[in-house]
Amino acid sequence: MSDDYAILREADCRIDRTRAAAILGRCLKQAPAEILQELHDRPGILARNVSADVAREAAKGLILAGMPCRVILEEQLVLVPATPRNTIREMEFYDDCLVFRSLEWEGRIPWDQIRLVDIVQELESITELVPSTTDDGTSDTRRAKRSIRTTRFELSVFLEIVCADPTLRMRIDRSQFRYKSTGLKMHTSRELNFRALCIALHMRCPNALTGLGFAWISKGNNSHHQSGNTRKKFENFASWLLTMED
């Protein structure tokens, strides 16, 4: 049995990141600036894999500073499964279940087994060698040394679905999903189709928890505008929600 502990904020706790970083930094023997940066990706679980004494000291400091939290054994955390290799490409809605298909497998999930839905963004940097241009703007490909290295960024948006019995994590890529497979009314843009899919899915599992990214688009924000709900933040918040629910 592991003797490691985790520190979780309580549901009614609002974290003052600066004060929390100072308290955790002192207890964990880390620079407060480093902790402050890490707290952006820790909206629920504030620390993991710490000893009992350190966990108690840090929790006491946070509570005295007006930030209610609790200490639990690391093994009591409900962890979100690792990112699946393949995203879901097609779905069909039935009265009692969701039928889903990826490139390699398919399955059925009863609606009441869907425990959490959220929308996550991943920003990827892609570096390329591009031929430089001459003074008149034409491409100069005569000499390899004239090539310049450029970096561009691509933002991917995923609908994350976490299920129970069995514990399963599915992802829908906003740009690759075949929306017609759902039988839902098609709209004039991918964004509208993605929103319609999210709403239709959540309507069929109203007891499922929703995360920070879902809250972002529910306020009218475009799912492709940067919400800050990264994969790390989602996994932390989702594990916190599922653990607190248990």
PASEBA-1860 file (N, C-alpha, C; in nm, 3 decimals):
! residues 246
1> MSDDYAIL> 0.084/-0.120/0.000/0.000/0.000/0.000/0.088/0.126/0.000 ~ 0.053/0.221/-0.088/0.132/0.344/-0.097/0.108/0.434/0.022 ~ 0.214/0.501/0.066/0.202/0.599/0.174/0.204/0.741/0.120 ~ 0.189/0.756/-0.012/0.187/0.889/-0.072/0.047/0.948/-0.063 ~ 0.042/1.081/-0.055/-0.085/1.151/-0.039/-0.101/1.260/-0.145 ~ -0.227/1.299/-0.164/-0.261/1.409/-0.255/-0.340/1.513/-0.178 ~ -0.328/1.638/-0.222/-0.402/1.749/-0.161/-0.505/1.799/-0.261 ~ -0.632/1.797/-0.223/-0.741/1.840/-0.310/-0.811/1.961/-0.249
9> READCRID> -0.845/2.056/-0.332/-0.925/2.168/-0.282/-1.068/2.121/-0.263 ~ -1.138/2.181/-0.170/-1.280/2.152/-0.153/-1.361/2.221/-0.263 ~ -1.482/2.173/-0.284/-1.564/2.224/-0.394/-1.593/2.373/-0.380 ~ -1.603/2.423/-0.256/-1.635/2.564/-0.234/-1.511/2.651/-0.218 ~ -1.395/2.596/-0.251/-1.269/2.668/-0.229/-1.230/2.747/-0.354 ~ -1.198/2.873/-0.335/-1.142/2.956/-0.442/-0.992/2.974/-0.411 ~ -0.910/2.929/-0.503/-0.766/2.930/-0.480/-0.705/3.067/-0.514 ~ -0.636/3.124/-0.417/-0.551/3.240/-0.441/-0.415/3.184/-0.480
17> RTRAAAIL> -0.385/3.184/-0.610/-0.265/3.113/-0.658/-0.137/3.166/-0.596 ~ -0.127/3.296/-0.578/-0.005/3.353/-0.523/0.018/3.305/-0.379 ~ -0.086/3.312/-0.296/-0.074/3.268/-0.157/-0.054/3.117/-0.150 ~ -0.128/3.044/-0.234/-0.115/2.898/-0.236/0.026/2.857/-0.278 ~ 0.083/2.928/-0.375/0.219/2.896/-0.421/0.321/2.917/-0.311 ~ 0.303/3.023/-0.231/0.395/3.050/-0.121/0.387/2.939/-0.015 ~ 0.266/2.896/0.015/0.246/2.791/0.117/0.299/2.657/0.067 ~ 0.259/2.619/-0.054/0.303/2.491/-0.109/0.454/2.490/-0.135
25> GRCLKQAP> 0.506/2.603/-0.182/0.650/2.610/-0.208/0.731/2.586/-0.082 ~ 0.685/2.644/0.028/0.756/2.626/0.156/0.750/2.481/0.202 ~ 0.633/2.420/0.189/0.616/2.282/0.237/0.681/2.180/0.145 ~ 0.674/2.204/0.014/0.728/2.108/-0.083/0.873/2.134/-0.117 ~ 0.928/2.240/-0.060/1.069/2.276/-0.086/1.092/2.307/-0.234 ~ 0.999/2.382/-0.290/1.009/2.426/-0.429/0.995/2.578/-0.434 ~ 1.048/2.636/-0.540/1.038/2.781/-0.556/0.891/2.819/-0.578 ~ 0.841/2.920/-0.505/0.702/2.963/-0.524/0.668/2.997/-0.669
33> AEILQELH> 0.765/3.053/-0.742/0.739/3.088/-0.882/0.712/2.963/-0.965 ~ 0.783/2.856/-0.933/0.761/2.730/-1.003/0.624/2.672/-0.969 ~ 0.588/2.675/-0.842/0.456/2.627/-0.800/0.346/2.711/-0.863 ~ 0.365/2.842/-0.867/0.264/2.932/-0.924/0.236/2.895/-1.069 ~ 0.340/2.864/-1.144/0.322/2.825/-1.283/0.247/2.693/-1.293 ~ 0.281/2.598/-1.205/0.218/2.467/-1.208/0.071/2.472/-1.168 ~ 0.034/2.566/-1.082/-0.104/2.575/-1.035/-0.202/2.610/-1.146 ~ -0.153/2.667/-1.255/-0.241/2.696/-1.369/-0.297/2.567/-1.428
41> DRPGILAR> -0.223/2.458/-1.414/-0.268/2.329/-1.464/-0.321/2.239/-1.353 ~ -0.343/2.295/-1.234/-0.393/2.217/-1.120/-0.517/2.284/-1.060 ~ -0.626/2.287/-1.133/-0.746/2.353/-1.080/-0.817/2.276/-0.969 ~ -0.782/2.149/-0.949/-0.850/2.069/-0.848/-0.755/2.000/-0.753 ~ -0.665/1.921/-0.809/-0.566/1.849/-0.729/-0.443/1.937/-0.720 ~ -0.415/1.988/-0.601/-0.310/2.089/-0.584/-0.171/2.029/-0.573 ~ -0.162/1.908/-0.525/-0.032/1.841/-0.512/-0.055/1.691/-0.508 ~ 0.045/1.617/-0.557/0.037/1.471/-0.557/0.168/1.411/-0.511
49> NVSADVAR> 0.159/1.286/-0.465/0.278/1.208/-0.427/0.364/1.278/-0.322 ~ 0.300/1.323/-0.215/0.373/1.386/-0.105/0.355/1.301/0.020 ~ 0.446/1.316/0.114/0.439/1.238/0.238/0.324/1.287/0.325 ~ 0.288/1.206/0.425/0.178/1.243/0.514/0.207/1.371/0.589 ~ 0.330/1.385/0.641/0.365/1.505/0.717/0.360/1.630/0.631 ~ 0.414/1.621/0.510/0.414/1.736/0.419/0.270/1.770/0.379 ~ 0.191/1.669/0.350/0.051/1.692/0.310/-0.027/1.761/0.420 ~ -0.009/1.714/0.544/-0.081/1.776/0.657/-0.037/1.920/0.678
57> EAAKGLIL> 0.094/1.944/0.670/0.145/2.079/0.691/0.093/2.175/0.583 ~ 0.097/2.129/0.457/0.050/2.214/0.347/-0.100/2.239/0.357 ~ -0.177/2.134/0.387/-0.323/2.149/0.398/-0.358/2.245/0.511 ~ -0.288/2.232/0.623/-0.314/2.322/0.737/-0.288/2.466/0.698 ~ -0.177/2.490/0.628/-0.144/2.626/0.584/-0.249/2.681/0.490 ~ -0.296/2.599/0.396/-0.397/2.644/0.301/-0.530/2.674/0.370 ~ -0.569/2.587/0.463/-0.695/2.608/0.535/-0.691/2.735/0.619 ~ -0.579/2.757/0.688/-0.565/2.878/0.769/-0.564/3.004/0.683
65> AGMPCRVI> -0.525/2.989/0.557/-0.524/3.103/0.464/-0.659/3.120/0.394 ~ -0.759/3.043/0.438/-0.893/3.058/0.381/-0.917/2.977/0.256 ~ -0.837/2.871/0.235/-0.853/2.786/0.117/-0.880/2.643/0.164 ~ -1.006/2.606/0.187/-1.039/2.472/0.237/-0.990/2.362/0.142 ~ -0.930/2.258/0.198/-0.881/2.148/0.118/-0.882/2.021/0.202 ~ -0.854/1.910/0.138/-0.849/1.782/0.209/-0.729/1.702/0.163 ~ -0.688/1.607/0.246/-0.576/1.518/0.215/-0.630/1.377/0.201 ~ -0.594/1.310/0.092/-0.636/1.171/0.073/-0.517/1.089/0.026
73> LEEQLVLV> -0.526/0.959/0.043/-0.424/0.870/-0.010/-0.420/0.880/-0.162 ~ -0.302/0.877/-0.218/-0.285/0.884/-0.362/-0.367/0.777/-0.433 ~ -0.373/0.658/-0.376/-0.444/0.547/-0.440/-0.595/0.567/-0.440 ~ -0.645/0.666/-0.368/-0.788/0.694/-0.367/-0.831/0.786/-0.481 ~ -0.736/0.842/-0.552/-0.769/0.928/-0.664/-0.833/0.847/-0.777 ~ -0.937/0.902/-0.838/-0.997/0.842/-0.957/-0.927/0.906/-1.077 ~ -0.832/0.833/-1.135/-0.751/0.890/-1.242/-0.819/0.875/-1.378 ~ -0.799/0.975/-1.462/-0.852/0.970/-1.598/-0.761/0.882/-1.683
81> PATPRNTI> -0.818/0.791/-1.761/-0.734/0.706/-1.846/-0.646/0.788/-1.941 ~ -0.538/0.726/-1.988/-0.448/0.794/-2.081/-0.519/0.828/-2.211 ~ -0.463/0.923/-2.283/-0.522/0.966/-2.410/-0.529/0.848/-2.507 ~ -0.646/0.820/-2.564/-0.657/0.708/-2.660/-0.580/0.736/-2.788 ~ -0.531/0.629/-2.848/-0.451/0.645/-2.970/-0.536/0.694/-3.086 ~ -0.660/0.647/-3.095/-0.749/0.683/-3.205/-0.870/0.760/-3.155 ~ -0.907/0.863/-3.227/-1.026/0.940/-3.192/-1.150/0.873/-3.251 ~ -1.265/0.907/-3.195/-1.392/0.856/-3.246/-1.428/0.931/-3.374
89> REMEFYDD> -1.459/0.857/-3.480/-1.491/0.918/-3.608/-1.640/0.926/-3.635 ~ -1.718/0.830/-3.579/-1.861/0.825/-3.606/-1.936/0.790/-3.478 ~ -2.063/0.835/-3.472/-2.150/0.805/-3.358/-2.294/0.791/-3.404 ~ -2.367/0.706/-3.332/-2.510/0.697/-3.352/-2.577/0.704/-3.216 ~ -2.685/0.782/-3.207/-2.759/0.797/-3.082/-2.880/0.703/-3.081 ~ -2.887/0.619/-2.979/-3.003/0.533/-2.957/-3.068/0.573/-2.824 ~ -3.189/0.522/-2.801/-3.259/0.558/-2.678/-3.182/0.517/-2.553 ~ -3.118/0.401/-2.558/-3.054/0.348/-2.437/-2.903/0.357/-2.437
97> CLVFRSLE> -2.843/0.390/-2.550/-2.696/0.388/-2.552/-2.640/0.474/-2.665 ~ -2.510/0.492/-2.656/-2.432/0.560/-2.759/-2.349/0.456/-2.832 ~ -2.357/0.451/-2.963/-2.273/0.363/-3.044/-2.164/0.447/-3.107 ~ -2.040/0.405/-3.090/-1.927/0.484/-3.139/-1.832/0.398/-3.220 ~ -1.762/0.462/-3.314/-1.668/0.391/-3.401/-1.543/0.476/-3.422 ~ -1.427/0.408/-3.414/-1.301/0.470/-3.453/-1.247/0.391/-3.572 ~ -1.123/0.416/-3.610/-1.066/0.343/-3.723/-1.046/0.196/-3.691 ~ -1.030/0.161/-3.562/-0.995/0.024/-3.526/-1.100/-0.049/-3.444
105> WEGRIPWD> -1.193/0.020/-3.383/-1.285/-0.049/-3.294/-1.417/0.027/-3.282 ~ -1.517/-0.041/-3.228/-1.647/0.021/-3.203/-1.706/-0.039/-3.077 ~ -1.805/0.029/-3.023/-1.866/-0.020/-2.901/-1.994/0.053/-2.869 ~ -2.058/0.009/-2.759/-2.182/0.068/-2.712/-2.164/0.108/-2.566 ~ -2.208/0.227/-2.533/-2.201/0.276/-2.395/-2.340/0.321/-2.352 ~ -2.399/0.261/-2.246/-2.527/0.312/-2.194/-2.511/0.457/-2.151 ~ -2.613/0.535/-2.170/-2.605/0.678/-2.140/-2.569/0.704/-1.994 ~ -2.619/0.621/-1.903/-2.592/0.646/-1.762/-2.450/0.608/-1.720
113> QIRLVDIV> -2.371/0.551/-1.813/-2.232/0.520/-1.783/-2.137/0.634/-1.820 ~ -2.189/0.736/-1.887/-2.105/0.852/-1.920/-2.098/0.943/-1.797 ~ -1.979/0.960/-1.744/-1.963/1.030/-1.616/-1.917/1.174/-1.633 ~ -1.849/1.204/-1.745/-1.793/1.338/-1.758/-1.774/1.372/-1.905 ~ -1.803/1.495/-1.942/-1.775/1.545/-2.077/-1.706/1.680/-2.065 ~ -1.613/1.704/-2.155/-1.541/1.831/-2.152/-1.482/1.858/-2.289 ~ -1.439/1.981/-2.310/-1.378/2.023/-2.437/-1.237/2.071/-2.409 ~ -1.141/2.006/-2.475/-0.999/2.028/-2.447/-0.928/2.078/-2.572
121> QELESITE> -0.832/2.165/-2.552/-0.753/2.218/-2.662/-0.607/2.176/-2.648 ~ -0.544/2.144/-2.761/-0.402/2.112/-2.762/-0.334/2.196/-2.870 ~ -0.231/2.269/-2.828/-0.157/2.355/-2.919/-0.026/2.288/-2.954 ~ -0.005/2.263/-3.083/0.116/2.195/-3.129/0.201/2.289/-3.214 ~ 0.330/2.294/-3.185/0.422/2.375/-3.266/0.485/2.287/-3.373 ~ 0.485/2.335/-3.496/0.540/2.261/-3.609/0.649/2.345/-3.673 ~ 0.770/2.292/-3.677/0.884/2.362/-3.734/0.912/2.309/-3.874 ~ 0.930/2.400/-3.971/0.952/2.362/-4.110/1.066/2.444/-4.169
129> LVPSTTDD> 1.131/2.384/-4.269/1.231/2.457/-4.347/1.162/2.510/-4.472 ~ 1.168/2.642/-4.490/1.101/2.707/-4.602/1.204/2.783/-4.683 ~ 1.203/2.767/-4.818/1.299/2.841/-4.900/1.282/2.991/-4.880 ~ 1.394/3.061/-4.872/1.388/3.206/-4.860/1.344/3.266/-4.993 ~ 1.308/3.392/-4.994/1.264/3.459/-5.116/1.366/3.562/-5.160 ~ 1.367/3.589/-5.290/1.456/3.691/-5.345/1.393/3.829/-5.324 ~ 1.465/3.930/-5.366/1.415/4.066/-5.345/1.281/4.091/-5.414 ~ 1.257/4.019/-5.526/1.131/4.042/-5.596/1.019/3.953/-5.545
137> GTSDTRRA> 1.047/3.877/-5.438/0.942/3.798/-5.375/0.930/3.657/-5.430 ~ 1.008/3.620/-5.531/1.001/3.485/-5.585/1.080/3.389/-5.497 ~ 1.046/3.260/-5.504/1.113/3.160/-5.419/1.252/3.132/-5.472 ~ 1.349/3.125/-5.383/1.488/3.096/-5.418/1.521/2.957/-5.367 ~ 1.520/2.857/-5.458/1.546/2.719/-5.417/1.681/2.669/-5.468 ~ 1.765/2.758/-5.517/1.891/2.714/-5.577/1.991/2.667/-5.474 ~ 1.988/2.723/-5.357/2.088/2.688/-5.256/2.017/2.654/-5.126 ~ 2.047/2.532/-5.073/1.980/2.485/-4.952/2.004/2.578/-4.835
145> KRSIRTTR> 2.122/2.642/-4.833/2.152/2.727/-4.720/2.066/2.851/-4.716 ~ 1.992/2.877/-4.826/1.901/2.991/-4.826/1.769/2.959/-4.755 ~ 1.747/2.832/-4.720/1.624/2.796/-4.650/1.625/2.853/-4.510 ~ 1.507/2.890/-4.462/1.495/2.943/-4.327/1.400/2.854/-4.247 ~ 1.422/2.848/-4.118/1.341/2.766/-4.030/1.226/2.851/-3.974 ~ 1.105/2.805/-3.993/0.988/2.876/-3.942/0.906/2.784/-3.851 ~ 0.834/2.843/-3.760/0.749/2.767/-3.668/0.607/2.819/-3.677 ~ 0.515/2.726/-3.695/0.374/2.762/-3.693/0.304/2.679/-3.586
153> FELSVFLE> 0.187/2.725/-3.545/0.114/2.660/-3.437/-0.021/2.612/-3.488 ~ -0.057/2.491/-3.450/-0.186/2.435/-3.485/-0.264/2.403/-3.358 ~ -0.387/2.450/-3.352/-0.473/2.427/-3.237/-0.576/2.319/-3.271 ~ -0.575/2.210/-3.191/-0.673/2.104/-3.209/-0.773/2.109/-3.093 ~ -0.899/2.080/-3.125/-1.006/2.084/-3.025/-1.068/1.944/-3.015 ~ -1.082/1.895/-2.892/-1.137/1.762/-2.870/-1.255/1.767/-2.773 ~ -1.357/1.688/-2.803/-1.462/1.660/-2.705/-1.420/1.535/-2.631 ~ -1.397/1.547/-2.501/-1.353/1.434/-2.418/-1.475/1.373/-2.349
161> IVCADPTL> -1.480/1.240/-2.350/-1.588/1.166/-2.286/-1.527/1.061/-2.195 ~ -1.559/1.066/-2.066/-1.508/0.968/-1.971/-1.625/0.883/-1.922 ~ -1.611/0.750/-1.934/-1.717/0.657/-1.899/-1.674/0.567/-1.783 ~ -1.774/0.505/-1.720/-1.749/0.411/-1.611/-1.802/0.274/-1.647 ~ -1.744/0.171/-1.584/-1.791/0.032/-1.600/-1.804/-0.012/-1.745 ~ -1.698/-0.025/-1.823/-1.559/-0.007/-1.779/-1.516/0.139/-1.788 ~ -1.409/0.172/-1.714/-1.354/0.307/-1.723/-1.293/0.325/-1.862 ~ -1.338/0.428/-1.931/-1.301/0.447/-2.071/-1.292/0.596/-2.101
169> RMRIDRSQ> -1.195/0.631/-2.180/-1.182/0.770/-2.225/-1.189/0.773/-2.377 ~ -1.284/0.848/-2.429/-1.298/0.862/-2.574/-1.278/1.009/-2.612 ~ -1.230/1.029/-2.735/-1.208/1.165/-2.783/-1.270/1.182/-2.921 ~ -1.328/1.299/-2.943/-1.377/1.337/-3.075/-1.296/1.458/-3.120 ~ -1.230/1.445/-3.234/-1.155/1.556/-3.292/-1.252/1.645/-3.369 ~ -1.259/1.771/-3.328/-1.355/1.864/-3.390/-1.342/1.868/-3.542 ~ -1.220/1.858/-3.594/-1.197/1.874/-3.738/-1.206/1.744/-3.817 ~ -1.209/1.628/-3.748/-1.206/1.501/-3.821/-1.334/1.418/-3.804
177> FRYKSTGL> -1.420/1.458/-3.712/-1.540/1.379/-3.686/-1.639/1.389/-3.803 ~ -1.705/1.277/-3.833/-1.805/1.273/-3.940/-1.942/1.301/-3.879 ~ -1.979/1.426/-3.882/-2.099/1.472/-3.812/-2.228/1.410/-3.868 ~ -2.231/1.377/-3.995/-2.352/1.320/-4.056/-2.386/1.185/-3.994 ~ -2.286/1.116/-3.935/-2.311/0.983/-3.880/-2.408/0.986/-3.763 ~ -2.424/1.102/-3.699/-2.511/1.111/-3.581/-2.658/1.119/-3.616 ~ -2.688/1.157/-3.740/-2.827/1.177/-3.779/-2.881/1.311/-3.735 ~ -2.797/1.394/-3.672/-2.841/1.527/-3.631/-2.852/1.620/-3.752
185> KMHTSREL> -2.927/1.725/-3.737/-2.939/1.824/-3.843/-2.803/1.888/-3.869 ~ -2.763/1.895/-3.996/-2.636/1.954/-4.032/-2.648/2.107/-4.044 ~ -2.543/2.175/-4.002/-2.539/2.321/-4.008/-2.437/2.369/-4.110 ~ -2.422/2.498/-4.119/-2.340/2.555/-4.226/-2.191/2.563/-4.193 ~ -2.154/2.530/-4.070/-2.012/2.537/-4.033/-1.977/2.424/-3.938 ~ -1.848/2.392/-3.934/-1.800/2.289/-3.843/-1.825/2.329/-3.698 ~ -1.809/2.457/-3.667/-1.830/2.504/-3.530/-1.973/2.479/-3.485 ~ -2.070/2.508/-3.571/-2.210/2.486/-3.534/-2.240/2.338/-3.520
193> NFRALCIA> -2.183/2.255/-3.609/-2.203/2.111/-3.598/-2.140/2.056/-3.470 ~ -2.023/2.108/-3.434/-1.956/2.062/-3.312/-2.038/2.100/-3.190 ~ -2.089/2.222/-3.187/-2.173/2.266/-3.075/-2.300/2.181/-3.064 ~ -2.363/2.155/-3.180/-2.485/2.074/-3.180/-2.456/1.934/-3.127 ~ -2.341/1.878/-3.163/-2.304/1.746/-3.114/-2.285/1.747/-2.963 ~ -2.214/1.848/-2.911/-2.191/1.859/-2.767/-2.323/1.870/-2.690 ~ -2.413/1.953/-2.740/-2.542/1.972/-2.674/-2.625/1.844/-2.677 ~ -2.630/1.779/-2.795/-2.710/1.657/-2.809/-2.657/1.546/-2.720
201> LHMRCPNA> -2.527/1.536/-2.710/-2.466/1.433/-2.625/-2.499/1.458/-2.479 ~ -2.482/1.583/-2.436/-2.506/1.614/-2.295/-2.653/1.602/-2.258 ~ -2.743/1.631/-2.351/-2.886/1.617/-2.324/-2.923/1.472/-2.294 ~ -2.849/1.379/-2.353/-2.880/1.237/-2.333/-2.814/1.179/-2.208 ~ -2.722/1.253/-2.149/-2.660/1.209/-2.023/-2.653/1.329/-1.929 ~ -2.769/1.382/-1.886/-2.773/1.506/-1.809/-2.705/1.497/-1.673 ~ -2.683/1.376/-1.623/-2.618/1.361/-1.493/-2.465/1.359/-1.504 ~ -2.414/1.361/-1.626/-2.269/1.362/-1.644/-2.211/1.495/-1.597
209> LTGLGFAW> -2.094/1.490/-1.537/-2.024/1.610/-1.496/-1.970/1.682/-1.619 ~ -1.954/1.813/-1.610/-1.895/1.891/-1.719/-1.775/1.967/-1.666 ~ -1.674/1.982/-1.752/-1.551/2.047/-1.710/-1.541/2.191/-1.755 ~ -1.420/2.246/-1.742/-1.396/2.389/-1.766/-1.415/2.427/-1.912 ~ -1.376/2.340/-2.004/-1.391/2.370/-2.146/-1.536/2.371/-2.190 ~ -1.616/2.285/-2.130/-1.758/2.282/-2.161/-1.824/2.411/-2.113 ~ -1.781/2.456/-1.997/-1.834/2.582/-1.946/-1.796/2.698/-2.037 ~ -1.677/2.690/-2.098/-1.627/2.795/-2.187/-1.720/2.814/-2.307
217> ISKGNNSH> -1.757/2.705/-2.376/-1.841/2.724/-2.494/-1.987/2.747/-2.456 ~ -2.028/2.705/-2.336/-2.166/2.728/-2.294/-2.193/2.877/-2.274 ~ -2.085/2.956/-2.261/-2.099/3.101/-2.247/-2.098/3.172/-2.382 ~ -2.098/3.092/-2.490/-2.103/3.151/-2.624/-1.970/3.165/-2.692 ~ -1.862/3.121/-2.627/-1.729/3.132/-2.687/-1.710/3.028/-2.797 ~ -1.634/3.065/-2.898/-1.600/2.974/-3.006/-1.506/2.866/-2.954 ~ -1.534/2.741/-2.985/-1.452/2.631/-2.933/-1.309/2.635/-2.984 ~ -1.285/2.708/-3.094/-1.151/2.714/-3.152/-1.072/2.835/-3.102
225> HQSGNTRK> -1.135/2.922/-3.024/-1.061/3.030/-2.959/-0.998/2.975/-2.833 ~ -0.877/3.019/-2.802/-0.802/2.959/-2.692/-0.872/2.980/-2.558 ~ -0.911/2.869/-2.497/-0.980/2.873/-2.368/-0.885/2.851/-2.252 ~ -0.766/2.797/-2.279/-0.672/2.766/-2.172/-0.696/2.631/-2.109 ~ -0.799/2.557/-2.156/-0.826/2.425/-2.099/-0.741/2.321/-2.170 ~ -0.616/2.310/-2.126/-0.522/2.217/-2.186/-0.549/2.074/-2.140 ~ -0.480/1.979/-2.202/-0.496/1.840/-2.163/-0.457/1.819/-2.017 ~ -0.347/1.881/-1.972/-0.304/1.867/-1.833/-0.410/1.922/-1.738
233> KFENFASW> -0.464/2.038/-1.771/-0.565/2.099/-1.685/-0.691/2.013/-1.681 ~ -0.731/1.963/-1.798/-0.849/1.876/-1.804/-0.830/1.751/-1.718 ~ -0.716/1.684/-1.733/-0.693/1.559/-1.660/-0.691/1.583/-1.509 ~ -0.634/1.695/-1.466/-0.632/1.729/-1.324/-0.774/1.756/-1.275 ~ -0.846/1.841/-1.347/-0.981/1.881/-1.304/-1.077/1.762/-1.310 ~ -1.064/1.680/-1.415/-1.152/1.564/-1.428/-1.129/1.464/-1.316 ~ -1.003/1.438/-1.284/-0.973/1.346/-1.173/-1.025/1.402/-1.042 ~ -1.013/1.533/-1.024/-1.065/1.597/-0.903/-1.217/1.581/-0.896
241> LLTMED> -1.288/1.611/-1.006/-1.434/1.599/-1.007/-1.479/1.456/-0.977 ~ -1.416/1.359/-1.043/-1.455/1.220/-1.026/-1.424/1.171/-0.886 ~ -1.312/1.215/-0.830/-1.276/1.175/-0.694/-1.372/1.237/-0.593 ~ -1.405/1.364/-0.610/-1.497/1.430/-0.518/-1.637/1.369/-0.527 ~ -1.676/1.325/-0.647/-1.808/1.264/-0.667/-1.816/1.132/-0.592 ~ -1.705/1.057/-0.592/-1.704/0.929/-0.522/-1.715/0.949/-0.371
END
